[in-house]
Amino acid sequence: MGKKSSGHASSMLTTPIAQISTQLPNRLRSSRVSILNDMAALR
């Protein structure tokens, strides 16, 4: 039972980590684009 629960917990942990690792670069990219758009609007 202990081994099963620990494996289940690790699998539950790895999925959100994978989602975060894929979402973070997209957020950084979008924020960078928005900053560039703001600078272009200021010019």
C-alpha distances in whole Angstrom, upper triangle without the diagonal:
4,6,5,6,9,10,11,12,14,15,16,18,20,22,24,25,26,28,29,30,32,34,35,38,39,39,41,43,44,45,47,49,50,51,53,54,55,57,59,60,61,64
4,5,5,6,9,10,11,12,14,15,16,18,20,22,23,24,26,28,29,31,32,33,36,37,38,39,41,43,43,45,47,48,49,51,53,53,55,57,58,59,62
4,6,5,6,9,10,11,12,14,15,17,19,21,21,23,25,26,27,29,31,32,34,36,36,38,40,41,42,44,46,47,48,50,51,52,54,56,57,58,60
4,6,5,6,9,10,11,12,14,15,17,19,20,21,23,25,26,27,29,31,33,34,35,37,39,40,41,43,44,45,47,49,50,51,53,55,56,57,59
4,5,5,6,9,10,10,12,14,16,17,19,20,22,23,25,26,28,29,32,33,33,35,37,38,39,41,43,43,45,47,48,49,51,53,54,55,57
4,5,5,6,9,10,10,12,15,16,17,18,20,21,22,25,26,27,30,31,32,33,35,36,37,39,41,42,43,45,47,48,49,51,52,54,56
4,5,5,6,9,10,11,13,15,15,17,19,20,21,23,25,26,28,30,30,32,34,35,36,38,40,41,42,44,45,47,48,50,51,53,55
4,5,5,6,9,10,11,13,15,16,17,19,20,22,23,25,27,28,29,31,33,34,35,37,39,39,41,43,44,45,47,49,50,51,53
4,5,5,6,9,10,12,13,15,16,17,19,21,22,23,26,27,27,29,31,32,33,35,37,37,39,41,42,43,45,47,48,49,51
4,5,5,6,9,11,11,12,15,16,16,18,20,21,23,25,26,27,29,30,31,33,35,36,37,39,41,42,44,45,46,48,50
4,5,5,7,9,10,11,13,15,15,17,19,20,22,24,25,26,28,29,30,32,34,35,37,38,40,41,43,44,45,47,49
4,6,6,7,9,10,12,13,15,16,17,19,22,22,23,25,27,28,29,31,33,33,35,37,38,39,41,43,44,45,47
4,6,6,6,9,10,11,13,15,16,17,20,21,21,23,25,26,27,29,31,31,33,35,36,37,39,41,42,43,45
4,6,5,6,9,10,10,12,14,15,18,19,20,21,23,25,26,27,29,30,32,34,35,36,38,39,41,42,44
4,5,5,6,9,10,11,12,14,17,17,18,20,22,23,24,26,28,29,30,32,33,35,37,38,39,41,43
4,5,5,6,8,10,10,12,15,15,16,18,20,21,22,24,25,26,28,30,31,32,34,36,36,38,40
4,5,5,6,9,10,10,13,15,15,17,19,20,21,23,25,26,27,29,30,31,33,35,36,37,39
4,5,5,6,9,10,12,13,15,16,18,19,20,22,23,25,26,28,29,31,33,34,35,37,39
4,6,5,6,9,11,11,12,14,16,17,18,20,21,22,24,26,27,28,30,32,33,35,37
4,5,5,6,9,10,10,12,14,15,16,18,20,21,22,24,25,26,28,30,31,32,34
4,6,6,7,9,10,11,13,15,16,17,19,21,22,23,25,26,28,29,31,32,34
4,6,6,7,9,11,12,13,15,16,17,19,21,22,23,25,27,28,29,31,33
4,6,5,6,9,10,11,12,14,15,16,18,20,21,22,24,26,27,29,30
4,5,5,6,9,10,11,12,14,15,16,18,20,21,23,24,26,27,29
4,5,5,6,9,10,10,12,14,15,16,18,20,21,22,24,26,27
4,5,5,6,9,10,10,12,14,15,16,18,20,21,22,24,26
4,5,5,6,8,10,10,12,14,15,16,18,20,21,22,24
4,6,5,6,9,10,10,12,14,15,17,18,20,21,23
4,6,5,6,9,10,11,12,14,15,16,18,20,21
4,5,5,6,9,10,10,12,14,15,16,18,20
4,5,5,6,9,10,10,12,14,15,17,19
4,5,5,6,9,10,11,12,14,15,17
4,5,5,6,9,10,10,12,14,15
4,5,5,6,9,10,10,12,14
4,5,5,6,9,10,11,13
4,5,5,6,9,10,11
4,5,5,6,9,10
4,5,5,6,9
4,5,5,6
4,5,5
4,5
4
